[in-house]
Amino acid sequence: MKSMQLKAISAAVALALSLPVLAQSEPIENSISKESSDAVEKESPENQQENSGDTEVIEVKGVHLADMKARALERSSDSYSSVIATDDLGNFVDQNVAESLRRLPGVTLERSEGEGTHVSIRGLGPNFVAVSMNGGEMAGAGDDRAVGLAGITGDSLGSIEVFKTLTPDLNLNSIGGMVNVKAISAYDKGKESFKVKVQNSYQELSKQHSPKFALDGTEFFFDKKLGIGFSAGFESRKTHVEDGRQHDTLTMRLRQADLGYVDGSVTSVEPFGDQVLAPSQLEKRLEDATRERTTANANIEFRPDQNNQYYVRLNHSKYTDDDIALREKFDFADGDAIGGGETAWVNEATSEFIVTDIDLQNQYFIQEGENITNTMSIGGKHFIGDATTFDYEYAYSKAETLIPEGRRTQFRERDLIVLGQGFKDGINARVLTPEEAASISGLDPAVFDGANSADVRGDASTLDNFDLDNIFLEDSTRIDEIKSLKVNLRQNFNFDHLSYIKIGGTTSERLHERGKDRWSFIPQDGDCNGVAECIAVQESPLSAYANEIPATGNFTYPLPTRDEVEYITAIAGPLAESATGGNVSFESTRDDYQINEDTYALYAMAELPMSDELTLITGLRYVHTEFSSTGFLSINNDSFDFGAQSELDISIPLPEAKITYSEYFPSAHLRYEPTDDILVRAALWTSYTRPTFNQARGFAKFDSRISLCDPNDLSLCGDDPGDLASPSAIDLQGFVLGSDNAVKVGNPNLVAMSSTNFDTSIGWYPSEDLFMEASFFYKSIDNFIYDAVGLKDSLDSLPLTLPVDRVTAFAIPQDLVLNSINITLNGEKATVLGMELSYNQFFENGVFIQSNATFLDSEAKVDEKIRLDKVRMPNQADTTVNLSVGWENNDWSARVIGNYRSEILDAVASDETYDRYIDAIATLDVKVKYDLNKQLSVYFDAINLTDEVDLKYVQGNPQSGGNVMFQREFYGSSYQVGVNYKFY
């Protein structure tokens, strides 16, 4: 009820504030003249910076002002770009950089836990997009290269520019484009300022409030020889996200009834009847997090005279994360697929199936993490004589994520009868009694009473049966550190057909590492040394603890309370040493790696005036990369339990992998201005994108219950000791790893994708109230990188050599063919063809429209082992549309903002049935602002009013009933109210 009331209020507020549009006839107060407007539009950024201290040329307010500033910056740039600028109060449209960027043409947003984190440009994903702060590359502590922008608040910035084309003096590691966030500068702003913001957000799903406080300002000293821009902020953000997903490595399984009742006894029979393609797992998740984010930024600039400039720019972001993750996991994969005698019934019409011998796991995670990002740049710029400019910069960026004392409890009941069903928006799972299963399937109840299993049939109706069977402890660290130095020298000329020549270079060292100490153990395997409290915990069921079913998240069974989890892990945590036999757990090493990446680049470019209206910028950049990686071969298995021994949980270091590659990247950029209000651009340029760390690191991970085969009969395989006559650890040494195992493999032999890009655009600037633009682009990408799912291949064909001879617990033939390999590969060639359209207009009655749309068509050629036919380019959206309709006057501003993004191909499988997609999404936001006076304003934002979800699904086929959910993340609507006060 409260949800409906809030949405009704939001809609009513937007409608009420829009009604005056019909009556408003006076123009918005606007003292900007045509001459000053033209001056702003045509000045270069350098000249604007020089002159900003003397003249305040723009005096319009609100959204209109921000739009005009953006248009001026875009028009003056050497490259084709889109810009977001601040309004008269120094505010961006949204509350973090990622949220703001999705309003730009060709830019789409990726979310995590309901918060915008990463951006895609022209349909190409975040890994195709470089992110820099004041021109220096930013570090990110994740396994991807994509830099999360959620930690950068709009309060700390002066502008955000998205480059769609890149000249040779820019970082070309960005086929999609580059985002440059620019810190607040006293010289850019041209005046002293100080602003305070107080905000509160309310997330409908969590029913919690998130306060925020921020301040920013600019100051001059010593007769404007020293300028300081600064900002600081604190936010306590509470998020509540409901999530459901399948297993990330196991594919769906074809199921057909293979369990029958014959002559009064239970027996396995040949598969018969309907077939259905079923999910491998359902994991219900509920994430509750409180993130306290602290930011501080300083931009110190010293200009002792007109010829010399120095700066120090500092950025600090820190957030602490108190994260609770609840999980209820139905492991369908525990029940054998066709022929295993554990699928009792299948209904192809409804995609339902009944599987016996299923495990139900109940998990409670507690993670208290800390993420710290520090960025520093020190540099200068010098004007030597009238024609020479020399600038330099040393930049350092480090992102570090620490999760100390992560802990988890797991309660489990085994051998359950489960009814499952997969469809696009979700996966259903329900535990059945033998009577319920018989009623649905039409089989005799005796089929389901456990007689066909070595174990007694499970019973989930009482919590006494949910045993504490696993405790998980973790300390983990991720570090990404970049050190870089760049220099540029520019020589201006007065020749008719040569304006300047610019040369320079960049060198950088990057260290990216992930390390963890992790223990995952069965408490009963440890030694309590006679301590009664410890022994009681070892043997305890879920019923021994205070428990509850979460109010949201669609959970069926209770979980222990947080206090109980803290108690369990405190008492049983010390058992880790004895339960693991003192060995280093494979859990502690399987995701560990270190990557070193050293690069250098050299470039030369020149500007060549062809006429008064036509200019050509052309040049060449050379880039050299040296890459190395460490990693592990790891095998996870919890079915073959030999007490404190851990022979079947295996972790073996891989040899260090190295690769070196170099390439030249030429470009040519034309700028043509036939009239004062028309700007035509055309560019033929080249760029590249390196593989992500997770794609290129060396590793091989068997991350599920492994299946072993009898060496005397390789057709006799199983993932349960009972299927293999319950061998001992010694007997098992003669068994062989079977082909029906899933492995995830890194690829340190990946080379960077390279792209030849063509862009052309025409922009029309008839007045300060109207802007229209159309652009067309084409990208031809070589060696494009894609994720392959379910590849069938032999181990000796993989891009890294696995030390299988060092596995002694059982045998792994080097030429073993596996039926499900997940790996990242270089494809042959991909092409992207697209068009962007923009239309912004501000009317005299206060109405305004801001809109853009991007349309793409792409195709890619992948490895023939994956697909013979061409596929869509992965990680790109064919269509994105942004539309903002609003009204503003001197005091009020109201907008309704809509965003649409079409589906995205997320991963390519060897069978298109298993291709994974990110579903299309359309969102609707409302934003209202009221200026009480020149200093004080209040605002209200309603976000995601349509309650859209982030959905990934597997393509499926008629046997699955169509698409089947892979992951579904729901975070609901949220509302923000805040106050801005500008002191001067």
HELIX and SHEET records of a PDB file:
HELIX    1   1 LYS A    2  SER A   18  1                                  17    
HELIX    2   2 PRO A   20  ALA A   23  1                                   4    
HELIX    3   3 LYS A   34  LYS A   42  1                                   9    
HELIX    4   4 PRO A   45  ASN A   51  1                                   7    
HELIX    5   5 GLY A   62  SER A   76  1                                  15    
HELIX    6   6 VAL A   97  LEU A  101  1                                   5    
HELIX    7   7 PRO A  126  PHE A  128  5                                   3    
HELIX    8   8 GLY A  154  SER A  156  5                                   3    
HELIX    9   9 ALA A  186  LYS A  189  1                                   4    
HELIX   10  10 PHE A  332  ASP A  334  5                                   3    
HELIX   11  11 PRO A  434  SER A  441  1                                   8    
HELIX   12  12 PRO A  445  PHE A  448  5                                   4    
HELIX   13  13 LEU A  463  ASN A  465  5                                   3    
HELIX   14  14 PRO A  523  ASP A  525  5                                   3    
HELIX   15  15 ALA A  532  GLN A  538  1                                   7    
HELIX   16  16 LEU A  542  ALA A  544  5                                   3    
HELIX   17  17 ARG A  562  ALA A  572  1                                  11    
HELIX   18  18 GLY A  573  LEU A  575  5                                   3    
HELIX   19  19 ALA A  576  ALA A  579  1                                   4    
HELIX   20  20 PHE A  586  SER A  588  5                                   3    
HELIX   21  21 PHE A  693  ALA A  696  1                                   4    
HELIX   22  22 PRO A  721  LEU A  724  5                                   4    
HELIX   23  23 ASP A  731  GLY A  734  5                                   4    
HELIX   24  24 LEU A  795  SER A  797  5                                   3    
HELIX   25  25 VAL A  804  ARG A  806  5                                   3    
HELIX   26  26 GLU A  912  TYR A  914  5                                   3    
HELIX   27  27 PRO A  958  SER A  960  5                                   3    
SHEET    1   A 5 SER A  81  ALA A  85  0                                        
SHEET    2   A 5 LEU A 157  PHE A 163 -1                                        
SHEET    3   A 5 GLY A 177  ALA A 183 -1                                        
SHEET    4   A 5 VAL A 129  MET A 133  1                                        
SHEET    5   A 5 GLY A 136  GLU A 137 -1                                        
SHEET    1   B 2 VAL A 107  SER A 112  0                                        
SHEET    2   B 2 GLU A 115  ILE A 121 -1                                        
SHEET    1   C24 THR A 343  ASN A 347  0                                        
SHEET    2   C24 GLU A 352  ILE A 384 -1                                        
SHEET    3   C24 ASN A 308  ASP A 331 -1                                        
SHEET    4   C24 LEU A 282  ASP A 305 -1                                        
SHEET    5   C24 LEU A 226  ARG A 245 -1                                        
SHEET    6   C24 GLN A 208  PHE A 221 -1                                        
SHEET    7   C24 SER A 193  GLN A 203 -1                                        
SHEET    8   C24 SER A 974  LYS A 982 -1                                        
SHEET    9   C24 LEU A 936  ILE A 943 -1                                        
SHEET   10   C24 ILE A 921  ASP A 931 -1                                        
SHEET   11   C24 TRP A 892  ARG A 901 -1                                        
SHEET   12   C24 THR A 879  GLU A 888 -1                                        
SHEET   13   C24 VAL A 847  LYS A 861 -1                                        
SHEET   14   C24 LYS A 829  PHE A 842 -1                                        
SHEET   15   C24 LEU A 770  ASP A 782 -1                                        
SHEET   16   C24 MET A 753  SER A 767 -1                                        
SHEET   17   C24 ILE A 678  THR A 689 -1                                        
SHEET   18   C24 ALA A 657  THR A 675 -1                                        
SHEET   19   C24 LEU A 614  SER A 629 -1                                        
SHEET   20   C24 TYR A 593  PRO A 609 -1                                        
SHEET   21   C24 LEU A 498  PHE A 521 -1                                        
SHEET   22   C24 ASP A 467  PHE A 495 -1                                        
SHEET   23   C24 THR A 388  PHE A 423 -1                                        
SHEET   24   C24 GLY A 426  LEU A 432 -1                                        
SHEET    1   D15 THR A 343  ASN A 347  0                                        
SHEET    2   D15 GLU A 352  ILE A 384 -1                                        
SHEET    3   D15 ASN A 308  ASP A 331 -1                                        
SHEET    4   D15 LEU A 282  ASP A 305 -1                                        
SHEET    5   D15 LEU A 226  ARG A 245 -1                                        
SHEET    6   D15 GLY A 962  PHE A 970 -1                                        
SHEET    7   D15 VAL A 949  ASN A 957 -1                                        
SHEET    8   D15 ARG A 916  ILE A 918 -1                                        
SHEET    9   D15 ILE A 904  ALA A 909 -1                                        
SHEET   10   D15 ILE A 785  SER A 794  1                                        
SHEET   11   D15 VAL A 817  ASN A 826 -1                                        
SHEET   12   D15 ALA A 742  VAL A 745  1                                        
SHEET   13   D15 ALA A 700  ASP A 703 -1                                        
SHEET   14   D15 PHE A 632  ASN A 636  1                                        
SHEET   15   D15 ILE A 650  PRO A 653 -1                                        
SHEET    1   E 2 ARG A 253  VAL A 262  0                                        
SHEET    2   E 2 SER A 265  ALA A 278 -1                                        
SHEET    1   F 2 ASN A 547  GLU A 548  0                                        
SHEET    2   F 2 LEU A 559  PRO A 560 -1                                        
SHEET    1   G 3 ASP A 713  GLY A 718  0                                        
SHEET    2   G 3 LEU A 708  ASP A 710 -1                                        
SHEET    3   G 3 VAL A 736  LEU A 737 -1                                        
END                                                                             
